[in-house]
């Protein structure tokens, strides 16, 4: 792919279906001052598949803004950072970014097993 794997491994890797490179957290004050915009690598986890996208969001944007910018409606309730910690939707991207980049994952609050059990109970109560 023209040697881009060496230049931007996280972007190229995410298009190949690999897990994006972790960016970690930087200094929130420096991120707030130095970033005009943020490169946000997002993954929406479904029970059966995963959608990924990359968006550029302006300084001052929040985690909730990133969710809206994903490009489609979603019912996933949780927003997680790259280590799996749940984020406050009202928090600014600068708090969670490093060098103006961050990874976000949108996930259900229930596991697949809990979801299946809830659906099974709902179906059996309708009989």
Secondary structure, 3 states (H helix, E strand, C coil): CCCHHHHCHHHHHHHCCCCCCCCCCCCHHHHHHHCCEEEEEEEEECCCCEEEEEEEEECCCEHHHHHHHCCCCCCCCEEECCCCCECCCCCEHHHHCECCEEEEEEECCCCHHHHHHHHHHHHHHCC
